[in-house]
Amino acid sequence: MPAAKLRREIARIGQRLVDLWSLPQERRHQRAHDSRFPQTLQVTAGQVSPQPKVALLVVWQPAGLAPSVLATCRHLVASGYAPLVVSNAPLAGPDRALLAAEVWQIAERDNIGHDFGAYRDGILLLRHQNLQPQRLLLLNDSIWFPWAEADGLLTDLEGDPASDGFIGAAWMERPGKAHAAHFQSYLVMFGPRALDHPAFARFWSDYLLSSRRDSVLKRGEKGLSRAMVAAGLAAPSQRSAAGLSQYAQTLPDEDLGKALDYAALTDPDRQKQRDAILATAGKAGFRPAALHFLNSSLATAFFLETHPYLAARAFGLHFVKKRRDALSVEARRQVLRAVAAGDLPEPQPAVLAEIRRHDPPV
């Protein structure tokens, strides 16, 4: 067995043992949590009126409320949503007052279960209040959204033919791993058919809270998509690496060159390969080489981080993640390059200021 495969298998077995050891404790904690619900939440009424569409926004802002969160809430209201903000950290009094002016409800909780624990508590709170939205948006503050005030992503998702079920902004599927394909959980949407389906209520009632991030990914992000697909409520989306590859085939050579130029690459060898291809622009071999390079990069990394410019062009995904890993930092740098060149829209001032504080200067 190759060494890399052996290491993965050992890690998988180790993770399985951790899961088995943790399950009894997680079940005990969940029973205690649910027995006290909704007293586990500090709920504050906001100034925004209820709406048939609800946006459940999960935030974790232990250092104080970022202005971009308020901008997100204003965008949600302008898009016809009543924001229910679930905070995984206590809010200071002034921050709570600022937020209440922009939202329908605030629910503060202990950070048990990360974003999926908060999603679950928000959905159970709606159930406790005997409220059934016609459309439910789940999103969290791991992304800067919207990039610009006039962002049309929510309108696009609502107009999607699959919007009566379960859809999301980005479909993650790696080659040969269709069983693990899923919507990225930082922005997903449930339509009326999904909200009325027993599989929706069953998933959230049965979901086992965990504060281990690998379990949140497995049971939460991947588990949610798996449950919705099994119920016939979701299907693979074109907002994916495969869809991006298809879109790239339609681009003229000049735009294909921009897609490569703005690719977020952290490997110096890959950067050199990209630059060598760009140096052949206008020559006969440029197009096949550019498409081959793009497709190979899509097969090895998540498309939204590696090709943020192209994803914005193809699918209107004008947002960036806040993670501090090298790829995410490089993705934000490339997005700002495209903005400076006039190839992508200007971000909201609050978003731009936060990115500049967030990332080290180049």
N, C-alpha and C positions, 0 to 999 in steps of 0.2 A: 504494500500500500504506500503511495507517495506520502512524503512527510507532511505536506500541507493538509492532505485529506485526513491523515491520522490525527493531526492536531485538532482539526474541526470535529472529528468524531469524539475525541477525548473531551473537548469543550462541551459538546452536546450531551454526553453522558453526565458530566459534572453538573451541567445546568439542570438536567432531569432530576438528579439527586437533591439539588437545592430546592427544586419545586416540591418534591415529595416531602421534604423536611418542613417546608414553610406552609404547606396547605392547612394543616390543623390550626396553626396559630392565626392564619389569615381568616379562616372560617369563624373562629371565636371572636376575633375583632369585628368582623362584619355583623355577626349576630348582635353584638353589643351596640354597634353603630346604628343598625336598623331599629333596634328596640327603643332608642331614644329619639329617632327621627320624628318630626323636624326640629326638635329642640337642639340638635347639633348645628343648626344654622342660625345666624343672626340676620334676619331679613329686614330690609329697609325699603320702604316705598319710594319710588322715584316720581318725577314730574311728567314723564311721558305717558300718554294714554295707552291702554291695552290695544292690541291689534290682532287680526286673524293670523298674522305671521309673527313668529317669535324667533329672536336670535339669542341663543344661549352662548354668551361670550365668557370664556374662562380666562382669568388673569392671575398672574403671580407677580406682584409688584412689591416685594418686601422693602425696597429702598424708597418707596414713595411712588405715587401714580404718575406715569409718564404722560406727557401731553398727547402723544399719538394714540393712547387708549381712548381719550375723549374724542379725538378725531374719528376713530373707528366707530364709536357710538353714534356720533352725528351722521356718519355715512349710513349706518344701519337704519336710523330713523328716516332719513331722506329716501331710503329704498323701501320704506313701508313696513319696517320691522319694529316690534317692541323689544328693546334689549333687556334681557335678564342677565345681569353680570354676576357670575359666581367667582368670588375671590378666594384663592387658596392661601392668602395671607391676610392678617388683620389690616384694615384700612384706618389710617389716621383720620380724626374728625374732619379736618378741612378737605382731605381727599374724598371722604365719603360724601360730603356736601357737594363738591364739584361734580362727582359722578352722578349723584342723585338728580341733578339738574338735567342730565343728558339721557337718562335711562328710565325704564319702566319699574324694575325691581333690582335690588342688590341682595345677594346672599353671601355672607362671609362664613367660612368654614376652616377647620384644620386641614392641612395639606395631606390628606389620606388618599392614596390612590392616584395622585397627580391629576392630569387633565381628565382621564376617564372617570376617576372618582368624583370629580366636580361635574362632569357631564351627567353622570348618574344621579347625583343629588339634585341637580337642576331639573331633570326630567321627573324625578320622584316628587319634587316640590310642586311642579305643575299638576301632577296627578293628585297630590294632597289638596290642592286648591280647586280641584274639579275643573281644570282648564284643559281643553283639547285644541291646540292650534291647528290651522289648516295647512301650515307649512312651518317646519322647524329647521333652523340653521344652527349648526354647531361649529364654533370656531374658537381658537385660543390665541393668546398673545405671543406665540412662538414665531409669528410672522409679522412684518409691518404691512398692514392692510387697512385701507386701500393705499396704493401708491400715490394716486392723485384723486382729488375730490370727485371727478367725473368718471371714475372707474365703472366699467359696465359688467364686471364678472357676475355679480348676483343676478342681474337681468338676463345674462346669457344662460346661467344655470337654470333659472326658472323657465326659460324658453326651450330648454333641451327636451327632446321627445321622451326622455326617460325621467323627467322631473316629477312625475307622479309617484315614483318609487324612491330609491336611494341613489344619490349621485354625489360627486365631489369635484373639487378643483383639479385634482391630479391623481391619475391611476398609476400605481407602482407595480410593475411586473418585470422581473428579471428573466432572461432567456433560460428556458428549461425548468422554471419554478412557477408554473401557472398556479399551482396549489396554494402558493403563498401570496398571490396577487391581491392588492387591496387599494382602497382609496386612502390617501394621506389624510389623517384625522384632524389636521389643523383647520380644515374647512370642508365640511360635508353638509348635505341637505337632505331632509326627508319631506316627501310630498304626501298628499292625502292618502294614497293607496298604501304607502308604507306605514303611516301613522295609525291607520285603521287595522293593520295586519297583526295577528297574534304574535308573529315572530318579533315584532318591535318591542312589545311589552315584555315578552319572555326574555329577550336578550338582556334588557336592563334590570329586570327583577332577579335574574340568575347570575348576572355578572359579578364575579368575585373580585373585590377590591384588593389591590396589591400596590405597595409602594416600591416594588422592584421594577425598574424600567423595562427589563426584558420581558417580564410578565405582562406589563401594561401593553407593550407592543404585540405580544402573542395573543393574549386574551382580548385586549381592547381593540387596537387598530385593525389587526388582521382578523380577529374573531368577529368583529362587527361586520366587516365586508363579507366574510365567509357565511355568516348567518343570513345576511340580506340576499346574497346570491343564491343560497340554498332555498330561500323562500320565494325565489322568482322576482325579487324586488330590485335587483341590480344586475348589471352586466358590465363587462370591460368597456372602458371609455376611450374615445379617440384622444383625450387629453393625456397622452402617455408617450413613452419613448417610441413606440411603433407609429403612433400618429404623427409625432414630430419628424420621424424619418420620412414618412409619406409626404408631409408638407415640404420638407427640404427638397424633394425631387422636383417640385413645381417652381422653385425659385430660379430666377435668372442668375447668371454667373456672378454679377456684381453683388447681389444680395446674399448669395451663398458665401461669397468671400467675407462679407460682414459677419455672417453667422460664425464662421471660423475665427475671425479676428476677435470677436467678443466672447468666445468660449472660455470658461473658467478652467484653466489647466494648472495643476500644481507640480506636475512631473516635468523637470527640465528637458528630458528627452522628448516628451510629447510636445512640449512647446517648440522645440527645434523642428520636429516633424511638421507641425502646423505652419510654422514660418516658412519652411521650405516649399510647402504646397502653395501658400499665398504668393510666394515669389514667382510662381508659374502662371499667375492670373493672366488671362488673355491667350494662353497657349492651349493646344489641343488636349493635353493630358490633365488640365486643371480640374475639370468638372468630375470625372470619375475618381480622381484622387481625393478631392474634397469630400465627395459623398461617402467614399470608403472610410475616410478618417472620421467623419461625423458619426457614421453608423457604428464604428468600433468604439467610439467614446460613449455612445448611448448604451452599448452592451455591457459596459463596465462600471457605470456610475449613474446615479439618479439624474434624469434629464433636466429637471428644473434647476438644479444647482450647477450642473455642467454647462447648460445652454440657457441661461436666464433670458438673454436677448431673443433667442429664437422662440422660446416658449411664450414670451410676451407677444411677439409678432404672430405666431401661429394660433394661439389660444386665448390671448388677452390675459395671460397670467402675470399681471403687473404687481407682483409682491415679491418680497425677499425674506428669507429666513434670518433669524437672529442668532443662530448658533455661531460659536467662535472657532470652530475647526477651520483648518487652512482652506478647504474647498469653499466653505460658505463665505469666508472673508474675501477670497478671490472673486467669487460670484458677485458680491456687492461692489467690488472695485470695478469689475467689468460693466456692471449696470450703470454706475456713475460715469464711466467713460462714454457709454452710449448716450447718456443724458447730455453730457457736455458737448458731444458731437451733433446733437439734435436728432439722434436716431431713436430715442425713447423719450416719453414725456417727462417733464419736471415732476419730482415728488413733492408732496406737501411739505411746507417748511418744517413742521414738527418732525416728520420722518427723516428729512435730510439732516437736521441738527442731531437727532439721536444716532443716526448711522455714523456721523463724523465723530461723535463722542465714543461710540461703541468700538470702532475699529482703529487700530494703530495707523499713523500716517505712513504712506508708502515712501 
